[in-house]
Amino acid sequence: MKIYTLKAKQNLPISIEQAWDFLSDPRNLKTITPDYMGFEILSGADRQMYSGQIIQYIVTPISGIKNKWVTEITHVKDKQYFVDEQRFGPYALWHHKHFLKEIPGGVEMEDIIDYKVPFGILGQLVHPFLVKPKLEEIFKYREKKLIELFGSLKTENTTQILFA
């Protein structure tokens, strides 16, 4: 059973309050998700984020194949972090931690995702050719959209996406 990890960091020239208000609002996921993914929230995004919140989406990551994705917000610490976990969806495991930290001139966002692809060895075989590049593409798109919305903070290691 192979569990993969994706780590992404991005620095933005905004306050921690602005970052939290944007990132903790599930409705903003559509803004930072590529249009071709057909991202649509079905339910659960009508309140401010809270532990136990269930959010249902439709995503179309590959060749027009629609997937229902149900996540639960399992942990929330105001202006510091929140965690979403897939309950039903395209992954065998999806555990996504979102951290915010004040830095000089802005805020550092850090995502750590532990995930497992479905279909056992077949899923592991397609991971380097299909899943990993798709996740990298999604996070690069998100980086670009956040820079368009909030600007760029010029520091060392402004953005990085790493897989383990």
KABELZI-V556702 format. One line per field, one symbol per residue. phi: phi as a letter, one per 40 degrees, with the letter a starting at -180 (. if undefined). burial: # if it has 16 or more other ideal C-beta (glycine too) atoms within 10 Angstrom, else .. A space follows every 10 residues. Layout:
phi->???
burial->???
This chain:
phi->.cbcbbbbba bbcbcccccc dccccdccdc cbbddccfca ccagbcbcda cgcbbbbbbb cbfgccbcbb bbccaabdgb aabbbccaic bcaabbbbbb acbdgibbbb bbbbabccgf ccccccdcbb cdcccccccc cddccccccb gbbcacfdaa bbbb
burial->...#.#.### ####.#..## .###.#..#. .###..###. ...##...#. ..#.###.#. #.....#.## ####.#.... ######..## ##.#####.# .....##### ###.###... ..#...#... #...#..##. ###..##..# .##.....#. #...
